[in-house]
Amino acid sequence: MNVQEQIKNYITSQPEPKLSDMRELHRIILQVMPACKLWFLDGKDDKGRTVSNPNIGYGFHTIQYADGTTREFYQIGLSANKTGISVYILGIKDKTYLAQTYGEKIGKASVTGYCIRFKTLKDINIDILEAAMRYGVETSLQE
């Protein structure tokens, strides 16, 4: 099964309204990053144990760890969770930026250093979410 099929299966496995919201977010992210690399992580470790929710990744950047090692990973992530949806925006060095810049404007969402979590799309301002994603992509491209 290729990545596009894995993504489609993951999205269509969600109950409504999460299914429609995930489908719309997938479309929006592909508009923000039209030629991006797609990722699908099933949430399992090397031993097959579940360690996180499955997630879809978009784009590409390199994470550098304190010990000097690096890892390739995505820039924007999308994941369903028990209470809603999480959008991950990776590569922003200032871990207060998302919350300070978009936290009060986005609507009913929890905004941390790299994650925007909400129950449904109707609870948030989609234009603000898109602006946060665009900022994350542009910032990581400048590094």
C-alpha positions in Angstrom: 0.0 0.0 0.0 1.5 3.4 -1.0 1.4 6.5 1.2 -1.6 8.1 -0.6 -3.6 4.9 0.1 -2.5 4.8 3.7 -3.6 8.4 4.1 -6.9 7.8 2.4 -7.6 4.7 4.6 -6.7 6.6 7.7 -8.9 9.6 7.0 -11.9 7.4 5.9 -11.6 5.3 9.0 -12.6 8.3 11.2 -16.1 8.8 12.4 -18.0 12.0 11.3 -17.6 14.9 11.7 -13.8 14.1 12.1 -13.7 12.4 8.7 -15.0 15.5 6.9 -12.7 17.8 8.9 -9.6 15.6 8.3 -10.5 15.5 4.6 -10.8 19.3 4.5 -7.6 19.8 6.4 -5.7 17.5 4.1 -7.0 19.6 1.1 -5.9 22.8 2.8 -2.5 21.6 3.7 -1.9 20.4 0.1 -2.9 23.9 -1.0 -0.3 25.4 1.3 2.3 22.8 0.3 1.3 21.6 -3.2 4.4 19.6 -4.2 5.3 18.4 -0.7 6.5 15.0 0.3 3.8 13.0 2.0 4.4 10.8 5.1 2.2 8.4 7.0 3.2 7.2 10.4 1.1 4.4 11.9 2.0 5.3 15.5 3.8 2.0 16.2 7.5 1.6 17.2 9.9 -1.0 15.8 8.4 -3.7 18.0 4.9 -3.0 16.7 3.7 -1.4 20.0 1.4 1.7 19.7 3.4 4.7 20.9 1.3 7.6 19.4 -1.7 8.3 17.3 -1.2 7.6 13.6 -0.4 10.8 11.7 -0.1 12.2 8.3 3.0 14.3 7.5 3.5 17.0 4.8 6.8 18.4 3.7 10.3 17.7 4.8 12.9 19.2 7.2 15.8 17.9 9.2 15.8 17.8 13.0 19.1 18.3 14.6 19.5 16.9 18.1 21.8 18.2 20.9 24.2 15.3 20.3 24.7 16.4 16.7 22.7 13.6 15.1 20.0 14.4 12.7 16.6 13.0 11.6 14.4 13.6 8.6 10.8 14.4 9.4 7.8 16.3 8.2 7.0 20.1 8.6 3.2 19.9 9.1 1.5 16.9 10.7 -2.2 16.0 11.0 -3.6 13.5 13.5 -6.9 12.5 14.9 -7.1 12.0 18.7 -9.8 11.0 21.2 -11.2 14.5 21.6 -10.6 16.0 18.1 -7.7 16.8 15.8 -4.1 17.9 16.2 -2.1 19.9 13.7 1.6 19.9 14.3 3.8 22.7 12.9 7.4 21.7 13.3 10.6 23.7 12.7 9.7 26.9 14.5 12.6 27.7 16.8 10.7 30.0 19.1 8.4 27.7 21.0 6.2 30.6 22.3 5.5 32.0 18.8 2.4 29.9 17.8 0.6 30.5 21.1 1.5 34.2 21.3 0.7 35.0 17.6 -2.3 32.7 16.9 -3.6 31.5 20.3 -6.2 34.2 20.9 -7.3 34.6 17.3 -7.8 31.0 16.3 -10.9 30.2 18.4 -11.6 27.2 20.6 -8.2 25.5 20.4 -5.2 24.6 22.6 -2.0 26.1 21.1 1.4 24.9 22.3 4.9 25.3 21.0 4.2 23.2 17.9 0.7 21.8 18.2 -2.8 23.3 17.6 -5.5 21.0 19.0 -9.2 21.5 18.5 -12.4 19.5 18.6 -13.8 20.4 15.1 -13.1 22.8 12.3 -16.2 24.8 13.1 -14.6 25.7 16.4 -11.7 27.5 14.9 -10.8 30.2 12.4 -9.5 28.2 9.4 -7.8 31.3 7.9 -5.7 31.7 11.1 -4.8 28.0 11.1 -3.7 28.3 7.5 -1.6 31.4 8.3 0.1 29.5 11.2 0.9 26.6 8.8 2.2 29.0 6.1 4.4 30.7 8.7 5.8 27.4 9.9 6.7 26.3 6.3 8.3 29.6 5.4 10.3 29.7 8.6 11.7 26.2 8.2 12.6 27.0 4.6 14.7 30.0 5.7 16.9 28.0 8.0 
